[in-house]
Amino acid sequence: MANKLVQPPIPSFHVVPAIPRITKMREIPATHSWCNITSSSGFRPSYTIKVAEHSSNVVGDDKDTEEDEEQSKLRTVAQVKADLFEAVQGINRGIFGVPSAKKAWIEGLVKLLEAQNPTPNPTLSMEKVSGCWRLVYSTITILGSKRTKLGLRDFISLGDFIQIINVAEGKAANVIKFNVRGLNLLNGQLTVEASFKIASTSRVDIFYENSTITPNQLLSVFRKNYDLLLSIFNPEGWLEITYIDESTRVGRDDKGNIFLLERSEE
């Protein structure tokens, strides 16, 4: 019998498909024309997705990426500030209380802003701190019987809260303005003067010096509850400067309060 040669089967090769080159996806804020911080339009930034082109390994790509990231960071700070200043509109600086959900939203925005502080060692750049500032929001509150005793329901209304810092002399003054409706629309103010010294690269210690109320008619209104008024607005303690740029400052004190201020020309 003739032997039958059996050709062994030729093994099939598994063809591995080429792995496609994955392009990097980046989320880039859409370009906006920023509106005034007092806008009540309910603005929220929108986002678009941009697919990066394949890297060409050309010198300069890294520089472009760094510039894009820096620009994106700047836009993020602007967005946070716009949202924050919009959020504090219409709440009278928070002095008479804020609903808990609103307060949590505001404080969340404050933390986002603090995380991008362009001046991590503010007391080494005290020229940024010097000058006049207007209080925009604070967690200091005057509620219940305190508000009633001080006549801050219908009889007296609060005006601007101004802080004047003289770095050269190590002095600061808080000026709280009042309007008394029952005294022919009398205007007056409480001025609290203090000194300060640098305690760390971000903290200052504050020491109360004196306070005055002018004019005398306003002093007569507050005389009975003057100690109460002073206990609310006395700045003594320490203050941590957690964010500062050319126009905005955020601080936290030893009592757990948050202060948001904007630079003023007054």
C-alpha positions in Angstrom: 0.0 0.0 0.0 1.4 3.3 -1.0 2.0 5.7 1.8 -0.2 8.8 1.7 1.7 11.9 2.6 -0.5 14.3 4.6 0.5 17.9 4.4 0.4 19.4 7.8 -2.0 22.3 8.0 -0.4 25.7 7.6 -0.9 27.6 10.9 -3.0 30.7 10.5 -1.5 33.8 11.9 -3.6 36.2 14.0 -3.5 39.6 12.6 -3.3 42.2 15.3 -5.1 45.4 14.3 -3.0 48.5 14.5 -3.6 50.5 17.7 -5.0 53.8 16.7 -3.3 56.9 18.0 -5.4 58.4 20.7 -5.7 62.1 20.6 -5.7 64.1 23.9 -9.0 65.7 24.8 -8.9 69.0 26.6 -11.8 70.9 28.1 -11.5 74.6 27.3 -13.9 77.2 28.6 -15.8 79.0 25.9 -14.9 82.6 25.2 -17.1 85.1 26.9 -17.4 88.8 27.2 -17.5 89.3 31.0 -20.3 91.3 32.3 -20.3 93.6 35.3 -20.1 91.8 38.6 -23.4 93.2 39.7 -25.2 91.5 36.9 -28.2 89.4 37.9 -28.5 87.6 34.6 -27.8 84.2 36.2 -24.7 83.8 33.9 -22.9 80.5 34.1 -19.9 79.7 31.8 -20.5 77.0 29.1 -17.8 74.6 27.8 -16.8 73.2 24.5 -14.7 70.1 23.8 -11.7 70.6 21.6 -9.8 67.6 20.2 -6.1 68.2 20.0 -4.3 67.6 16.8 -1.6 64.9 16.5 1.6 66.0 18.0 4.1 67.0 15.4 7.0 67.0 17.8 7.8 70.5 16.6 9.7 72.8 19.0 7.2 75.2 20.5 4.4 72.8 21.1 5.2 72.7 24.9 5.2 76.5 25.0 1.8 76.7 23.3 0.5 74.1 25.8 1.8 76.1 28.8 0.3 79.3 27.4 -3.1 77.6 26.9 -3.0 76.2 30.5 -2.1 79.7 31.9 -4.9 81.3 29.9 -7.4 78.7 31.0 -6.3 79.3 34.7 -6.9 83.0 34.3 -10.3 82.5 32.8 -11.1 80.1 35.7 -10.2 82.8 38.3 -12.4 85.3 36.4 -15.3 82.9 36.3 -15.1 82.2 40.0 -14.9 85.9 40.9 -17.8 86.7 38.6 -19.9 83.9 40.2 -18.9 84.9 43.7 -19.7 88.6 43.4 -23.0 87.7 41.7 -23.8 85.3 44.5 -23.4 88.0 47.3 -25.7 90.5 45.6 -28.9 91.4 47.5 -27.9 89.9 50.9 -26.6 93.1 52.6 -23.1 91.6 53.0 -24.6 88.7 54.9 -24.8 90.8 58.1 -28.4 89.8 58.8 -28.0 86.1 57.9 -28.1 84.0 54.8 -30.0 80.8 54.1 -27.8 77.8 54.7 -27.8 76.6 51.1 -26.8 80.1 49.8 -24.1 80.4 52.5 -22.7 77.0 51.5 -22.6 78.0 47.8 -20.8 81.3 48.6 -18.3 79.6 50.9 -17.6 77.0 48.2 -16.8 79.7 45.7 -14.5 81.4 48.3 -12.6 78.1 48.6 -12.2 77.8 44.9 -10.9 81.4 44.8 -8.5 80.7 47.7 -7.1 77.7 45.9 -5.8 79.9 43.1 -4.4 82.7 45.2 -1.8 84.5 43.1 -0.1 85.8 46.2 0.7 82.8 48.5 2.8 84.9 50.8 0.8 88.1 51.1 2.6 89.7 54.1 5.8 89.7 51.9 3.9 91.9 49.4 2.1 94.3 51.8 1.8 96.9 49.1 -1.1 94.8 47.7 -2.8 95.0 51.1 -2.4 98.7 51.6 -5.2 101.2 50.8 -8.9 101.3 51.0 -11.2 98.3 50.8 -15.0 97.8 50.9 -16.6 94.8 52.6 -18.7 92.8 50.1 -19.5 89.8 52.2 -18.8 88.5 55.8 -20.0 85.6 58.0 -20.3 88.1 60.9 -24.0 88.3 61.7 -26.3 90.5 63.8 -29.5 88.5 64.5 -32.4 88.3 66.9 -32.2 90.4 70.1 -28.9 91.9 69.1 -30.4 93.4 65.9 -33.4 94.7 67.9 -31.3 96.3 70.7 -29.2 98.1 68.1 -32.2 99.4 66.3 -31.1 97.8 63.0 -34.6 96.7 61.9 -36.4 99.8 60.9 -34.9 102.7 62.8 -31.3 102.4 61.7 -29.9 101.1 58.4 -26.3 100.1 57.6 -24.3 101.8 55.0 -20.8 100.9 53.6 -18.2 99.0 55.6 -14.9 100.5 54.7 -11.4 99.3 55.8 -8.4 101.6 55.5 -5.0 100.0 55.8 -1.8 102.1 56.3 1.0 99.6 55.9 3.8 102.1 56.5 2.5 102.9 60.0 1.1 99.4 60.8 -2.4 100.9 61.3 -5.9 100.0 60.2 -9.3 101.6 60.6 -12.7 100.0 60.1 -15.4 102.5 59.3 -19.1 101.3 59.6 -21.6 103.9 58.2 -25.1 104.3 59.6 -28.3 106.1 58.5 -30.8 107.0 61.2 -34.3 107.5 59.7 -35.9 109.1 62.8 -33.4 111.9 63.0 -34.0 113.7 59.7 -32.0 111.1 57.8 -28.9 111.6 60.0 -25.8 110.0 58.7 -23.0 108.9 61.0 -20.3 106.3 61.5 -18.5 104.0 63.9 -14.7 104.1 63.4 -12.6 101.4 65.0 -8.9 101.9 65.0 -6.3 99.2 65.4 -2.6 98.4 64.9 -1.2 95.2 63.4 2.0 93.3 63.1 3.1 90.5 60.7 2.9 87.1 62.4 3.7 84.9 59.4 3.9 85.0 55.6 0.1 85.0 55.5 -1.1 86.2 58.9 -1.2 89.4 60.9 -2.0 90.0 64.5 -4.4 92.8 65.2 -4.6 95.0 68.3 -7.6 97.2 69.2 -6.7 100.8 70.0 -9.8 103.0 70.2 -13.2 103.7 68.7 -15.4 106.7 68.1 -19.0 107.4 66.9 -19.8 110.6 65.1 -21.8 112.7 65.3 -22.9 113.0 68.9 -26.5 112.4 68.0 -25.6 108.9 66.7 -23.5 108.3 69.8 -26.6 109.1 71.9 -28.6 106.4 69.9 -26.0 103.7 70.5 -24.8 104.8 74.0 -26.8 102.2 75.9 -25.6 99.3 73.7 -22.2 100.6 72.7 -20.4 97.6 74.2 -22.6 95.3 72.2 -21.9 97.2 69.0 -18.2 97.2 69.6 -18.1 93.5 70.4 -19.5 92.8 66.9 -17.0 95.1 65.0 -13.9 94.8 67.1 -11.2 93.3 64.9 -8.8 92.3 67.6 -7.2 88.8 67.1 -5.5 87.5 64.1 -6.3 87.6 60.4 -5.2 85.1 57.7 -5.0 86.6 54.2 -6.1 83.7 52.1 -6.5 85.5 48.7 -5.4 88.8 47.3 -4.9 90.4 43.9 -5.2 93.9 42.6 -8.9 94.2 43.3 -10.0 91.5 45.6 -9.1 90.3 49.1 -10.3 87.3 51.2 -9.4 86.9 54.9 -10.3 84.4 57.7 -10.0 85.4 61.4 -9.4 83.5 64.6 -13.2 83.5 65.3 -13.9 81.5 62.1 -15.3 84.4 60.1 -14.8 84.9 56.4 -14.3 88.4 54.8 -14.6 89.2 51.1 -13.5 92.8 50.2 -13.1 94.7 47.0 -10.7 97.6 46.5 -12.4 101.0 46.8 -11.4 104.5 45.7 -12.9 106.1 48.8 
